[in-house]
Amino acid sequence: MGLFDKLKESLSKTRKNFVEKIETLVTGRGKIDEEVYEELEEILIQADVGAQTAEDLMDRLRRTVKERRVSDAEQIKPLLQEIVGQILGQGEAEVKGGGPPTVIMVVGVNGVGKTTTIGKLAYLFKKRGQKVILAAGDTFRAAAIEQLEIWGHRAGVDVIKHQEGADPAAVAYDALQAARARKADVLIVDTAGRLHTKSNLMDELKKVGRVLSRELPGAPHEVLLVLDATTGQNAINQAKIFGAAAGVTGIVLTKLDGTAKGGVVIGIRQVLDIPVKFIGIGEGIDDLRPFDAGEYVRALFE
């Protein structure tokens, strides 16, 4: 199966909950009236685009329909595809380089697949011919270090670790020294999964960031927030709080293949203006893909 086909398959639940409902709404409808807009807004909210984003989309759609003098309801789907494409932008969201090494800090709440995501990221970079080192900065969760080591082994990369309960900032410091000494291209720093409501844990994240930037100006070059697509609007709430506390530069959206809430991608971009940089579309080690906005829109609508 090709890359695009795999993406399309992974978005099948979202497409059923979103695009197919739009098709049902507009097929044979005739003119565009207020009832069409109201029902369309409801479909968008049900697809977890979010109330504010759904309202913004409807405003843009109304303006476009008026400006282009569109009267046939069946033209709504291609117009909406165009507007969603404008919101998400075009092309692949690239990881910002720096260093060497390029330092990526990975954050998120428990249970979103953070450690798995790090292993898949390491595999992706290694496939590109880059030397990768992982830092086991989640020193609190039982078995988190071992879990990262398993993924490191799968991806074929080194893991720098301390004892369970050690200071995560000290792990990050040692990992950065090791990455420099071994001439690594990329250092990925794991952090403890934390509730976004716990201020002391958020302060600890800031401390890790400060240690990295003191040792290597500009680091971390990326702070990637891992979100579970199946949580829908809750993912946007998490992103708001983490964005303020940890300076999030990009989103990794996991479990897109298991949800009808893939519309959350649109809400994240519209409400937070944080780019989605990677998406998880399966359980395999190579099922984490760089997010291509144009391909995503095409896979969703066509």
N, C-alpha and C positions, 0 to 999 in steps of 0.2 A: 504493500500500500504506500502510495506517495505521501509526501509531507502534507500537501494541501488536503488530500482525501482523509488523512488521519485527523487533521484539524476539523474538517467538516463533520466527520463522524463524532468527534468529541463534543461538538456543539449541537448535536441532534436534539437533545432534551430542551436546550434553550430555544432552538429554532421552532420546535413544536409549541412551546409556551409563548412565543413572541411573534415570529414572522408568519407562521401558519395561521395564527389568530387574526393577524392583520389582513392576510389574504382572504380569510373567511368574511371578515367585516366589509371589505371593499368590493369583493367580486359581485358584479351585477347590481351594485348599489346605485349607480347613476350619479346624481349631483353630490357635491360635498356640502354638508350642512353641519350645524352645531352639534347635532347628535353624533355624527361621525367623529368629530374632534374629542367629544367627551368619552366615547367608547374606546377610542385610540389611546387616550391618556390613561384610562383604566388598565388597558393591556400592558402599557409600558411600566406602570407601577407594579403589576403582577409579575413582570419579568425582572423585578428588582433593579430597574434603572434608577428608582428613587423618585419621591414626589417632586422635589425641586427640579431635578433634571428632566422629568416628564413634562413639567410645566414649561421649562425653557425650550424643550424640543417642540412642544405644541406652538409656542410663540413664533419660533423660527419657521415652522411648517406653514402657519397661517400667513406670515409675511411672504414666504416664497410662493404660495398658491396665489396670493393677491398680485404680487409683482409679475408673475408669469401667466396670469389669467387662466389658471388651470381650473377646469370645471368637472372633470371626470374623476370620481373617487378612486378608480383603479390606477390613477397616476400617483397616488399617495405613497405606495410602497417604494418605487424608485426614488421619489423625492426624499423620503425618510432615510433611505440608504445613503443618499448623497449627503444629507445633513449629519448623520452619524459619522460618516467618513471625514467630514470637516472637523468635527469635535475631536476625533481620535488622531487626526493627522495621517500622514502617509509614511510608509517605510518602517524599517526596523529601529527599535530603540536600542542604541548601543551603550555599553558600559563605558563610563568615563575612565580614561587611562590616567596614570600618574606613576610616581616612584621612579625607577622600580624599587620594590614591587608595587603593583596596583593593589591597594588594600580595600577589601570589601567587608563591611560589617553586616551581619545578618541578624535581624531582630523579628520579634513576633510573640504572640501569646502561645501558651501550651496547646498542643494538639493540632497545629495547622500544617505540620509536616516540615518543620524548619530543618532538622538534621538531615532528613531525606533530600530536601531541596539543596542543601550544601553539597552533599555527595554527588548529586546530579549536575550541579554547577561545575564542580571540580572536574567531572568527567567531560563536560562540554568544552571547558577551557583546554583540557589536556588533549582532546581530539583536535583542537586548533593548533597543537604543537607548543603550547605554553607549559612552563613548569609551575606547578601549583603546590602550595602548602596550606594545610588546615590548622586552625588554632582551636583547641577544645575549651572554649571559654564558658561553656555551661558546666560549672563545677558543682551545681547544687542538686540537679535532678539525678536520682539514682540511675546508674547505667547509661547516662548521657554520653560520657567519655567513651565507653565501650562501643556504644552505637555509632558514634562518629568514626571510631577506628575501623569498624566493619565497613562503613561507607568509603573511608579512605582507602582501604584494601581493595574494595571493588573498583574504585576509580583509578587505583594505582598511584596514589599520592601520599606524601608523608603527613603525619599528624603530630603536632606539638601539644603536650599535655602536662598538667600538674596533678597533684593528689585531689581527690574529691574534697570539696569545701575550700579549696584554695581561692586566692583573690583573682577574679577574672582579668583585672587590669594587668596583673603580673604575668598571666598566661599570654595575654596579647603582646606585652613587652618582649617576652622571650621568643615568641613566635616571629615577631618582626625582625629580631636580631638573627634568628635562624634563616629566615627568608632572604635576608641580605647576604649572609655568609654563604648560602647555597645558590645564590644568584637566581632566586625564584622570580617568575614574572608576575604571579598572582598570589596574594595571601587572603584567605577567606576566614574571617573570625566568627565563630559560633558564639552566641550569647544565651543566657538562661531564658527560657520561655517565661514570660511574665504577664501578669494581669496589667492592662494599661491603666488601672485605677490605683496601683501601688506606687506612691511617689518615691519611696526609698529605692525600689528596683529601677525606676526611671533614672534616679540620680546615679546609680551604679553604671548604667549605660553611658551616661555623660562622662563619667570618670574613665571608662575604657576608651572613649573617643578622644578625651584630652591626652591620655598617655600616648596614643597612636600619633596624634598630631604633633606632640612635643618631640617625639623621636623622628618623625618624618613629616615635615611641613606639607599640608594639603591632605594628609591621611585622616580619617578614612576617605577614600576618593568616592566611594559609593556606600550609602546605608540602605540596604534592601530590606523592605518589610514584607514578610511572607504572610499572605492572607489566604484563607480557605474560601473558595468561591461559593461553597454550599451554604455559607452563613449569610449571604446576600448583604442586606443593608448594615448588618452588624460589622461587616468588614470595613465599610466606609467610616463608621464610628471609631473603630480601632485605628484606622489610618489617620484620622484627624488628631487623635491624642498622641500617637507615636510620632506623627509628623512634627508636632510642636516640641516634643521632648527629645527626640533623637535625631532631628534633622534628616528625615527620610528623603532620599533622592530618587527612589524607584520602588516599584511594587513587583513582587512575584506572586502571581495568582495561581494557587494549586487547585487540583480536583475539579477543573472545568469540565472534565468528561463525565463527572458523576452528578451534575446539577442542571436544573432548569433556570438557574439564576445568573447565567453568563452575562446578562445585561448590566450587571454590576460594574463591568469594565467601563461602560459609558459613564456611569455615575461617578466613578473614581476620577476619571479624567476631567469631567465637567465641574464637579464640586471642589475637588482638591488640587487640580492642576498638577498632579504627580504622575509621571509616565508609568505605565505598565511595561516592565522591561522583559519579563519572562512569564510564560504560562506553562502549567503542568497539564498534560492532556493524556495521561496514562501512568501506569505504575512502573514501567520499565526504566532502566537507568538513562536511556536516551529519549525519554518522553517529556523532558523539560526543554522547551524551545524558546528562542528569542521571540519576543512579541512583534509581529508584523501587522500594523494596524490595517493596511489595505487588504491583506489576506484574511484577517479576522472578519472584516465587514463583508467581504465576498463570501466567505464560508457561512456566515450567518444569514445573509439575505438571498443567496443564489442557489 
